[in-house]
Amino acid sequence: HFHDVNALYGYDFGNKVLYQLSNIFRDLLKGSELGHVYRIEGTTFVFVIKGRDLDSVKKMYEQIRELTLHFLIDEFTISMDMIGAVWYIVERKPEPQLILSSLISVMERIKANETYELIVYDDNMKADMSQSLELLNTIKNSIRKDCEGFFLCYQPFV
């Protein structure tokens, strides 16, 4: 876990590790039209890979894992392992809000499982998340309109 790096070496060193990871990821994509890498929060990075089949994305994930298993920073060998998920989109371009919500949900699921295999986000998960996002948006919109469409219910204890 990354918090072990911070606990053992301090936050400044932890920031160097994140910077080095960013460089490893960026260099992997450099000079190609594969896509982009983004750090979205803490130790969470998102790769946006374009025009690749699922097998090549899985191979890239394994390559990333191998590159990050052992790397050198300030004469220290750092060993990192990672968890990952892929959302393979074939059809239309989804809404940005759905993309972010889906990525966060998928990352929470794989962090809970602590598996190091690449998790493939399938159409069933997409349907579940779309439905959840739609429900969440309905509730948010209702709250903005003084809870329009909702009424107070209670169950007395007997």
C-alpha positions in Angstrom: 0.0 0.0 0.0 1.2 3.5 -0.8 0.6 4.8 2.7 3.5 2.5 3.8 5.9 4.5 1.5 4.7 7.7 3.2 5.0 6.2 6.7 8.6 4.8 6.1 10.1 7.6 4.0 8.0 10.6 4.6 5.6 12.6 2.4 8.3 14.4 0.4 9.7 11.0 -0.7 6.1 9.8 -1.4 5.6 12.7 -3.7 8.8 11.7 -5.5 7.4 8.2 -6.0 4.2 9.6 -7.5 6.2 11.9 -9.8 8.4 8.9 -10.9 5.2 6.8 -11.5 3.8 9.6 -13.6 7.0 9.7 -15.6 6.9 5.9 -16.1 3.3 6.1 -17.3 3.9 9.1 -19.5 7.0 7.5 -21.1 5.1 4.4 -21.9 2.6 6.4 -24.0 5.2 8.9 -25.3 5.6 9.1 -29.1 2.5 7.1 -29.7 -1.1 7.8 -30.4 -2.2 5.4 -27.7 -3.8 8.0 -25.4 -3.2 9.9 -22.2 -2.6 9.3 -18.6 -4.2 11.4 -15.8 -3.7 11.5 -12.0 -7.2 12.0 -10.7 -6.7 11.7 -7.0 -4.0 10.5 -4.5 -2.5 7.4 -6.0 -5.2 6.9 -8.7 -4.2 7.2 -12.3 -6.5 6.9 -15.3 -5.3 5.9 -18.7 -7.4 6.9 -21.7 -6.4 4.5 -24.4 -7.8 4.9 -27.9 -8.2 2.5 -30.8 -6.9 -0.7 -29.0 -8.6 -4.1 -28.6 -9.1 -5.5 -25.1 -6.1 -8.0 -25.4 -3.6 -5.2 -26.2 -5.0 -3.2 -23.2 -4.5 -6.2 -21.0 -0.9 -6.6 -22.3 -0.3 -2.9 -21.6 -1.5 -3.3 -18.0 0.9 -6.2 -17.5 3.7 -4.1 -18.9 2.8 -1.2 -16.5 2.8 -3.6 -13.6 6.2 -5.0 -14.5 7.7 -1.5 -14.9 6.4 -0.5 -11.4 7.3 -3.6 -9.5 10.8 -2.4 -8.8 12.2 1.1 -9.6 14.9 3.3 -8.2 14.4 6.6 -6.4 17.2 8.4 -4.5 19.1 5.1 -4.3 16.1 3.3 -2.8 14.5 0.5 -4.7 10.7 0.9 -4.5 8.4 -2.0 -5.1 4.9 -1.1 -6.0 2.0 -3.2 -7.1 -1.1 -2.0 -8.6 -4.8 -2.7 -9.1 -6.5 -1.8 -12.3 -9.7 -1.8 -14.2 -10.6 -1.2 -17.8 -13.8 0.2 -19.1 -13.9 -0.9 -22.7 -16.2 1.4 -24.7 -17.1 0.3 -28.2 -20.2 2.2 -29.0 -21.1 5.9 -28.5 -19.1 8.4 -26.4 -20.6 8.4 -22.9 -21.3 11.6 -20.9 -18.3 12.9 -18.9 -20.2 12.7 -15.6 -21.0 9.0 -16.3 -17.3 8.3 -17.1 -16.1 9.8 -13.8 -18.8 8.2 -11.7 -18.1 4.8 -13.4 -14.4 5.0 -12.9 -14.7 5.9 -9.2 -17.2 3.1 -8.7 -15.0 0.6 -10.5 -11.9 1.7 -8.5 -13.8 1.3 -5.2 -14.8 -2.2 -6.1 -11.3 -3.4 -7.0 -9.8 -1.7 -4.0 -12.2 -3.6 -1.8 -11.2 -6.9 -3.6 -7.5 -6.1 -3.5 -6.9 -8.1 -6.6 -4.0 -7.4 -8.9 -5.6 -8.7 -12.0 -7.1 -6.3 -14.4 -10.8 -6.0 -13.9 -12.9 -5.6 -17.1 -15.8 -3.3 -16.8 -18.6 -5.0 -18.7 -22.0 -4.0 -20.1 -23.9 -5.2 -17.0 -21.8 -3.0 -14.7 -22.4 -0.1 -17.1 -26.2 -0.6 -17.0 -26.1 -0.8 -13.1 -24.0 2.4 -12.9 -26.2 4.3 -15.4 -29.3 3.4 -13.5 -27.6 4.5 -10.2 -26.4 7.7 -11.7 -29.8 8.5 -13.1 -31.4 7.9 -9.7 -28.8 10.0 -8.0 -29.4 12.9 -10.5 -33.1 12.6 -9.9 -32.6 13.0 -6.1 -30.2 15.9 -6.5 -32.6 17.7 -8.8 -35.5 17.1 -6.4 -33.4 18.5 -3.5 -32.7 21.7 -5.5 -36.4 22.1 -6.0 -37.3 21.9 -2.3 -37.6 18.1 -2.4 -40.3 18.2 -5.1 -41.7 14.7 -5.5 -40.8 13.5 -2.1 -42.9 13.3 1.0 -42.2 12.5 4.7 -42.9 8.9 5.8 -42.2 7.4 9.1 -42.7 4.0 10.8 -43.6 4.2 14.4 -42.0 1.8 16.8 -44.5 -0.4 18.6 
